[in-house]
Amino acid sequence: MHLFHDTHHRPRQALLLLLGLTLSVFTAAVPAARAAEPPTPERQLAQSAQPLDDLRPLGRMVGSADIVGLGEATHNSHEFFAAKRRVFQYLVEKKGFTTFALETAWSSGMRVNAYVLRGEGDPERIVREEFQSSYAMWRTREYLDLIRWMRGYNLHHDRKVQFMGDDVGYAGPRLFDEVSAYTAKRYPALLPRLTALYKDSRPTAGVDDTMNGRLKRPLAERRRQADEVRRAYELLAAQRPGPDRAEHAWILQYARTIAQTGAMWSFDFFDDGQLRESRLYRDRIMAENTVWWQRQTGHRMLLSAHNGHVGYAPTLSAEYPKVQGAFIREAVGAAYMNIGFTFGQGSFNALDLNDPAEPIREFTVGPPEPGSNEEVLERVSPRDYYLDLRKVANPAKDWLGAFRPTRSIGNSWPQDADRTRLGPSFDVLVHLHRITAAHRL
């Protein structure tokens, strides 16, 4: 059973999917004979479109933002993942970015980061072991290649890139062990109490077994565990910091992350109201963790997640009442900007909801439906492109402000269509005409 990932699905599957997007060629494409024709959204957008093979204008669109949210319109297509690596590499080399943040567990990010920084472990084994259950969509050749590139970069540069996870579906044993070791060193009298509070929550199995096991536990038991790990965090937060305040801050964040995971599992996912609250909680916490990392490290960072998280506005169905990007924008203002993705047609991997076992399979969708956002975006240019939605003129500006059917595919298929307002949701939009399924490990 899969849990804790993006939804965009039929309501009856909500529990399964909880935590579970050359300038001259574009601008000169309209013949002079059309100059007198009335403007249309696609013509207005064509005037702003930039070719995806040149990222220099994108760098100018990013400006001075410290956190850049980069979305995806499916959770498992090669072109989205390849574009993220390319954009991150450009931002690292040209704009001084340092951290790649992913919609995955904090403890999984720690393990990946240990490899990226110090070469600890085998990267393929790490990807296979950490990206399981609700995070299995990241277990791909594309993410393994990104992680290897980051390690290679660090071998030849003094300014090191890093990897972090901001999500709350799983808290691995390393988090518990780091907190316990620090407590033994700084506050030994507290260690027995801390150990007792953590006893039932520290994982003793892998990611998949741990998450599935949590779901099978009675709600009352999950809530007891949440209370215990919350009290463990409060116990440490009440102590006077040691001489190394930075170390103390990191340990408190580890304890906070454990408590966040406990709280996430304390919701009743079978209750519609609780399910909605759990989604709101998840996006708020992912935002808080991202902002905490940026403020603690001072890094400029790329945040990789689904369109439905990095955006500013919820979809018409409002399955996520307020999304991660909106929370981040509230916290840091213009220091956050985002980039969404759309596509015309192609393939992706997703859980097959028509099979009781819910295996991950490849699916293909054809051209966009009439009246959808993608139908117009397909006509803007024959090439893949991106554009700054903040600078688009009318009538395209008004067109971008309306709810329209938009493909927003999470980790499952099939799904009900949803409606998105592109203008209020994204600062920059990348449109790809064709996508292919990612290469799963």
C-alpha positions in Angstrom: 0.0 0.0 0.0 1.3 3.4 -0.9 0.8 6.5 1.1 2.1 10.1 1.5 2.4 11.3 -2.0 0.6 13.6 -4.4 -3.0 12.9 -5.2 -4.8 14.3 -8.3 -7.0 11.2 -8.2 -10.5 9.9 -7.6 -11.6 10.5 -4.0 -11.9 6.8 -3.1 -8.1 6.4 -3.6 -7.3 9.4 -1.3 -5.8 7.2 1.5 -3.5 5.4 -1.0 -2.1 8.5 -2.6 -1.9 11.2 0.1 1.8 11.8 0.2 1.8 10.4 -2.0 5.6 19.7 -13.6 16.7 31.0 -30.3 14.5 33.9 -29.3 14.4 34.9 -33.0 12.8 31.6 -33.9 9.9 32.4 -31.5 9.4 36.1 -32.0 9.8 36.1 -35.8 7.6 33.2 -36.4 4.5 35.3 -37.2 4.6 36.7 -40.7 4.3 40.4 -41.2 1.0 39.8 -43.0 -0.5 38.8 -39.6 0.4 42.1 -37.9 -3.1 43.4 -38.3 -4.7 40.3 -36.9 -6.2 40.6 -33.4 -3.9 39.2 -30.7 -4.6 35.8 -29.3 -3.2 34.1 -26.2 -0.9 31.9 -28.2 0.5 34.9 -30.2 1.0 36.9 -27.0 2.8 34.0 -25.4 4.9 33.4 -28.5 6.3 36.9 -28.1 7.6 36.0 -24.6 8.7 32.4 -25.3 12.3 31.5 -24.9 13.9 28.3 -26.3 14.7 25.7 -23.8 18.2 25.1 -25.2 19.3 28.5 -23.8 19.0 28.9 -20.1 20.5 32.3 -19.8 17.1 34.1 -19.9 15.9 31.7 -17.2 18.9 32.7 -15.0 17.7 36.3 -15.4 14.1 35.3 -14.5 15.4 33.6 -11.3 17.1 36.9 -10.4 18.1 37.1 -6.7 15.7 34.4 -5.4 17.3 32.1 -2.8 14.8 29.3 -3.2 13.6 28.2 -6.7 10.7 25.7 -6.8 10.9 23.6 -9.9 7.8 21.5 -10.5 6.8 18.6 -12.7 3.5 17.6 -14.4 4.1 13.9 -13.8 6.1 12.2 -11.1 8.0 9.9 -13.3 9.0 11.2 -16.8 12.5 11.4 -18.1 12.3 14.9 -19.6 11.2 16.5 -16.3 14.0 14.9 -14.4 16.6 15.6 -17.1 15.5 19.3 -17.1 15.8 19.5 -13.4 19.4 18.3 -13.5 20.2 20.7 -16.3 18.6 23.7 -14.5 20.3 22.8 -11.2 23.7 22.4 -12.9 23.2 25.8 -14.6 22.2 27.5 -11.3 25.1 25.9 -9.5 27.7 27.0 -12.1 26.3 30.4 -13.1 24.2 31.6 -10.1 25.9 30.2 -7.0 23.2 27.7 -6.0 24.3 25.0 -3.6 21.4 22.7 -2.4 19.1 20.4 -4.3 16.0 19.8 -2.2 13.7 16.9 -3.0 10.2 15.9 -2.0 11.5 13.0 0.1 12.2 12.1 3.7 14.7 14.2 5.6 16.6 11.1 6.7 16.9 9.9 3.1 18.3 13.3 2.2 20.9 12.9 5.0 22.0 9.6 3.5 22.3 10.9 0.0 24.1 14.0 1.2 26.7 11.9 3.0 27.5 10.3 -0.3 27.4 13.7 -2.2 29.7 15.4 0.4 32.0 12.6 1.6 31.5 9.6 -0.8 29.9 7.5 2.0 28.2 4.4 0.6 27.2 3.2 -2.8 24.9 5.6 -4.6 22.8 3.0 -6.4 22.2 1.1 -3.2 21.3 4.3 -1.4 18.7 5.2 -4.1 17.3 1.7 -4.1 17.0 1.5 -0.3 15.8 5.0 0.5 13.5 5.7 -2.4 10.8 3.1 -1.6 7.1 3.1 -0.8 5.6 6.5 -1.4 9.1 7.7 -2.6 9.6 5.0 -5.1 9.0 7.5 -8.0 12.6 8.8 -7.3 14.2 5.3 -7.7 15.3 6.1 -11.3 18.4 6.2 -13.4 17.9 10.0 -13.8 18.1 10.6 -10.0 21.1 8.3 -9.7 22.8 10.3 -12.4 22.0 13.6 -10.7 23.5 12.3 -7.4 26.6 11.0 -9.1 27.0 14.4 -10.9 26.8 16.2 -7.6 29.5 13.9 -6.1 31.7 14.5 -9.1 31.2 18.2 -8.8 32.3 18.2 -5.2 35.5 16.3 -6.0 36.7 19.3 -8.0 35.2 22.4 -6.3 35.7 24.0 -3.0 32.1 25.2 -2.8 30.2 22.0 -2.2 26.7 21.2 -3.4 24.4 19.4 -1.1 21.2 17.3 -1.1 18.3 17.5 1.3 14.9 16.0 1.8 12.0 18.1 3.2 9.2 15.6 3.5 7.6 13.9 6.6 6.4 10.4 5.6 9.4 8.6 7.1 12.0 9.3 9.7 14.9 6.9 9.4 17.1 5.5 12.2 19.9 7.9 11.6 17.8 10.8 12.9 17.1 9.0 16.1 20.7 7.9 16.5 22.1 11.4 16.0 19.7 12.9 18.5 20.5 10.1 21.1 24.3 10.5 20.6 24.1 14.2 21.1 21.9 13.8 24.2 24.4 11.2 25.7 27.2 13.7 25.2 25.5 16.9 26.3 22.6 15.9 28.6 23.4 12.3 29.8 20.8 12.5 32.6 18.1 12.9 29.9 19.1 9.9 27.8 17.0 7.2 29.6 13.9 9.3 29.2 14.7 10.1 25.6 15.4 6.5 24.8 12.0 5.4 26.3 10.1 8.1 24.3 11.8 7.0 21.0 11.6 3.2 21.6 8.4 2.5 19.6 9.1 5.0 16.8 12.7 4.2 15.8 12.6 2.0 12.6 14.0 -1.4 12.7 13.1 -2.3 9.1 13.5 -0.7 5.7 11.5 2.3 4.4 8.8 0.2 2.7 8.2 -2.1 5.6 8.3 0.7 8.1 5.7 2.8 6.3 3.4 -0.1 5.6 3.7 -1.2 9.2 2.8 2.3 10.4 -0.4 2.3 8.4 -1.5 -1.0 9.9 -1.2 0.2 13.4 -4.3 1.4 15.2 -4.9 5.1 15.1 -4.7 5.3 18.9 -1.3 3.7 18.8 0.0 6.1 16.1 -1.3 9.0 18.2 0.5 7.7 21.3 3.7 7.5 19.3 3.2 11.1 18.0 2.8 12.3 21.5 6.0 10.5 22.6 8.2 11.9 19.9 6.7 15.4 20.4 7.6 15.2 24.1 11.1 14.1 23.2 11.5 17.2 21.0 10.2 19.5 23.7 12.6 17.9 26.2 15.6 18.8 24.1 14.2 22.2 23.1 14.0 23.2 26.8 17.7 22.6 27.4 20.4 25.2 27.3 22.5 24.9 24.1 26.0 23.7 24.3 29.0 25.7 23.2 28.5 24.7 19.6 25.2 26.4 18.8 25.2 25.3 15.2 25.4 21.6 16.2 22.6 22.2 18.7 20.4 23.7 16.0 20.9 20.8 13.7 20.1 18.2 16.4 17.0 20.1 17.4 15.9 20.0 13.7 16.5 16.3 13.6 14.3 15.9 16.7 11.7 18.3 15.2 11.7 16.2 12.0 11.0 13.0 14.0 8.1 14.8 15.7 6.8 16.0 12.4 6.7 12.5 11.1 4.9 11.3 14.2 2.3 14.1 13.8 1.8 13.2 10.1 0.9 9.6 11.0 -1.5 10.8 13.7 -4.2 11.8 11.3 -7.2 9.6 10.5 -6.7 9.2 6.8 -10.2 7.5 6.4 -11.9 10.7 7.6 -12.4 13.3 4.9 -11.8 16.3 7.2 -8.7 14.7 8.7 -7.4 13.8 5.3 -7.7 17.4 4.2 -6.0 18.6 7.4 -3.1 16.1 6.8 -2.5 17.5 3.4 -2.4 21.1 4.7 -0.1 20.0 7.5 2.2 18.2 5.1 2.7 21.1 2.7 3.2 23.6 5.6 5.9 21.4 7.2 7.7 20.8 3.9 7.8 24.6 3.5 9.1 25.1 7.0 11.8 22.5 6.5 12.9 24.1 3.3 13.0 27.6 4.8 14.8 26.3 7.9 17.6 24.7 5.7 18.0 27.9 3.6 18.2 30.1 6.7 20.5 27.7 8.6 23.0 27.2 5.7 22.6 30.4 3.7 22.5 28.3 0.6 20.7 29.2 -2.6 18.6 26.1 -3.4 16.5 24.4 -6.0 13.4 22.8 -4.6 12.2 19.8 -6.7 8.6 18.7 -6.2 5.3 18.3 -8.1 3.7 21.3 -9.7 1.0 20.9 -7.1 3.5 21.7 -4.3 5.8 24.3 -5.7 3.0 26.5 -7.0 1.2 29.3 -5.2 -2.5 28.5 -5.8 -4.4 25.3 -5.3 -6.2 23.6 -8.1 -10.0 24.0 -8.5 -10.6 20.8 -6.5 -8.4 22.2 -3.7 -7.3 18.7 -2.6 -4.4 20.6 -1.1 -6.1 23.7 0.4 -2.8 25.6 0.6 0.4 24.5 -1.0 4.0 24.4 -0.1 5.0 27.3 -2.5 2.4 29.6 -0.9 3.7 28.8 2.6 7.3 29.5 1.4 6.3 32.8 -0.3 4.7 33.9 3.0 7.8 33.1 4.9 10.5 34.6 2.6 8.7 36.9 0.1 10.4 37.5 -3.2 13.3 35.3 -2.1 11.1 32.4 -3.4 10.1 32.0 -7.1 8.8 29.0 -8.9 8.8 27.3 -12.3 6.0 25.0 -13.4 5.9 22.4 -16.2 3.3 21.4 -18.7 3.4 18.9 -21.6 1.6 18.0 -24.8 1.6 14.2 -24.9 3.7 11.3 -23.9 4.5 8.7 -21.3 5.1 8.3 -17.5 5.3 5.7 -14.8 2.6 5.5 -12.2 0.8 3.2 -9.8 -1.9 1.3 -11.8 -5.1 1.8 -9.8 -7.0 -0.6 -12.0 -4.8 -3.4 -10.5 -5.5 -4.4 -6.9 -1.7 -4.9 -6.4 -1.1 -1.3 -7.6 2.1 -2.1 -9.5 4.1 0.8 -11.1 3.5 0.7 -14.9 4.1 2.9 -17.9 1.2 4.9 -19.3 0.8 7.0 -22.3 -1.6 10.0 -23.0 -2.3 11.5 -26.3 -2.8 15.2 -27.4 -4.4 17.6 -25.0 -8.2 17.8 -24.8 -10.0 20.8 -26.3 -10.3 23.7 -23.9 -7.3 22.7 -21.8 -4.3 24.9 -21.0 -2.1 22.5 -23.0 -4.1 22.8 -26.1 -3.1 26.5 -26.5 0.4 26.0 -25.2 1.0 23.4 -27.9 0.4 26.1 -30.5 2.8 28.7 -29.1 5.9 27.3 -30.7 7.0 24.1 -32.5 9.9 23.8 -30.0 10.1 23.3 -26.3 10.1 26.6 -24.6 9.7 28.6 -21.4 8.2 32.0 -20.6 8.0 34.4 -17.7 4.3 34.6 -16.8 4.8 37.7 -14.7 5.5 39.7 -17.8 2.8 38.4 -20.2 0.4 41.0 -21.7 -3.3 40.7 -22.5 -5.1 38.8 -23.8 -2.8 36.1 -22.6 -2.7 37.5 -19.1 -6.4 37.1 -18.7 -6.3 33.7 -20.3 -3.7 32.6 -17.8 -5.9 33.7 -14.9 -8.8 31.3 -15.7 -9.3 27.7 -14.4 -8.8 25.2 -17.2 -8.2 21.4 -17.4 -4.5 20.8 -16.9 -2.6 17.6 -16.7 -1.2 17.3 -13.1 -0.3 13.6 -12.7 0.9 12.4 -9.4 2.0 8.9 -8.5 -1.1 7.1 -9.8 -3.2 6.5 -12.9 -6.0 6.8 -14.0 -7.2 9.9 -12.3 -9.9 12.6 -12.6 -9.0 15.8 -14.4 -8.5 18.9 -12.4 -8.4 22.6 -13.3 -5.5 25.0 -12.8 -5.0 28.7 -13.2 -1.5 28.9 -14.6 -0.9 32.7 -14.0 -1.6 32.8 -10.3 0.2 29.4 -9.8 3.6 30.0 -11.4 6.2 32.7 -12.1 7.7 30.8 -15.0 6.3 28.0 -17.2 8.2 25.4 -19.2 6.2 23.6 -21.9 7.5 20.3 -23.4 5.7 18.9 -26.4 6.6 15.2 -25.8 7.7 13.3 -22.7 8.8 9.7 -22.1 8.8 7.5 -19.1 11.7 7.7 -16.7 14.1 4.8 -16.4 13.3 2.9 -13.2 15.9 1.1 -11.2 
